[in-house]
């Protein structure tokens, strides 16, 4: 199954999502939680579309994953897929639970889950760029 968006465009989108998340974290540090949440919502929606339109079809269509599941590339693709899927689910749940409320009391209860989600997001991003570098560039032989 081929992705609906070329991998190069998705890589650029992932960099844009990283910039949006960085700006979101800046708002959080300034205690502007509504802006932090709004940018996190944008990043989550973009990442969800990226996951559904590019990453999932691409991972399902990789013959090496199906024929050689223990090959290093297959393990990297599967690791990225699992971490990415968990991250997407957590981020969607966190944004849905918040629903752009002005009250932040409930958000502080989820602080540790938010930290775990951003750590997983960064891990997924690194794994994704490694997979991208291997599959679509000559950086990794």
C-alpha positions in Angstrom: 0.0 0.0 0.0 1.5 3.3 -1.1 1.2 6.4 1.1 -1.1 9.2 -0.1 1.6 11.8 0.6 5.2 11.5 -0.6 7.7 10.7 2.3 9.6 13.9 1.6 6.5 16.0 2.2 5.8 14.0 5.3 9.4 14.6 6.6 8.9 18.3 6.1 5.5 18.1 7.9 7.2 16.3 10.8 9.7 19.1 11.1 6.8 21.6 11.1 5.1 19.6 13.8 8.3 19.8 15.9 8.4 23.6 15.5 4.8 23.8 16.5 5.4 21.6 19.6 8.5 23.7 20.5 6.4 26.9 20.3 3.7 25.1 22.4 6.3 24.3 25.1 7.3 28.0 25.0 3.8 29.0 25.8 3.7 26.4 28.6 6.8 27.9 30.2 5.2 31.3 30.0 2.1 29.9 31.7 -0.1 30.6 28.6 -1.8 27.3 28.9 -4.6 28.0 26.4 -2.1 28.8 23.6 -0.1 25.8 24.7 -3.1 23.6 24.3 -4.2 25.1 21.0 -0.8 24.5 19.4 -0.7 21.0 20.8 -4.1 20.4 19.3 -2.8 21.6 15.9 0.3 19.4 16.2 -1.8 16.4 17.2 -4.3 16.8 14.3 -1.4 17.2 11.8 0.4 14.2 13.3 -2.8 12.1 13.2 -3.3 12.9 9.5 0.3 12.1 8.8 0.0 8.8 10.6 -3.2 7.8 8.8 -2.2 9.0 5.3 1.5 8.3 5.2 3.0 6.3 8.0 0.5 3.5 8.4 0.1 2.8 4.6 3.9 3.0 4.2 4.6 0.6 7.1 2.0 -1.9 5.9 3.4 -1.8 2.4 7.0 -2.5 3.2 7.8 -6.0 1.9 10.9 -6.3 4.2 8.6 -6.1 7.2 6.5 -8.9 5.9 9.3 -11.2 4.7 12.1 -10.4 7.1 10.5 -9.2 10.4 13.8 -9.6 12.4 15.9 -7.6 9.9 17.3 -4.4 11.5 15.2 -2.2 9.1 12.1 -4.1 9.9 12.7 -3.8 13.7 13.3 -0.1 13.2 10.1 0.3 11.2 8.0 -1.7 13.6 9.5 0.1 16.6 8.7 3.5 15.1 5.2 2.2 14.2 4.4 1.0 17.7 5.9 4.1 19.5 4.2 6.4 17.0 0.8 4.7 17.3 1.0 4.9 21.1 2.0 8.5 20.9 -0.8 9.4 18.5 -3.3 7.6 20.8 -2.0 9.4 23.9 -1.9 12.8 22.3 -5.4 12.5 20.9 -6.7 11.4 24.3 -5.0 14.2 26.1 -6.2 16.9 23.6 -9.8 15.4 23.7 -9.7 15.4 27.5 -8.7 19.0 27.6 -11.1 20.3 24.8 -9.6 23.8 24.9 -10.9 24.6 28.4 -9.7 27.8 30.1 -9.6 25.9 33.4 -6.2 24.2 33.8 -6.8 22.3 37.1 -7.6 19.0 35.3 -4.5 19.5 33.0 -2.1 19.5 35.9 -3.4 16.1 37.0 -2.2 14.8 33.6 1.2 16.4 33.8 3.2 13.1 34.0 1.2 11.6 31.1 1.9 14.7 29.1 5.6 14.4 29.8 5.6 10.8 28.9 3.7 11.6 25.6 6.2 14.3 24.6 9.1 11.9 25.4 7.5 9.2 23.2 6.8 11.8 20.5 10.5 12.7 20.4 11.5 9.1 20.4 9.1 8.4 17.5 10.4 11.4 15.6 14.1 10.2 16.0 13.1 6.6 15.0 11.1 8.0 12.0 14.0 10.1 10.7 16.3 7.1 11.0 13.9 5.0 9.0 13.4 7.8 6.5 17.2 8.2 6.2 17.6 4.5 5.5 14.8 4.1 3.1 14.9 7.4 1.1 18.5 8.7 1.4 22.0 7.5 1.1 22.9 8.7 4.6 22.6 5.2 6.1 24.0 2.4 3.8 
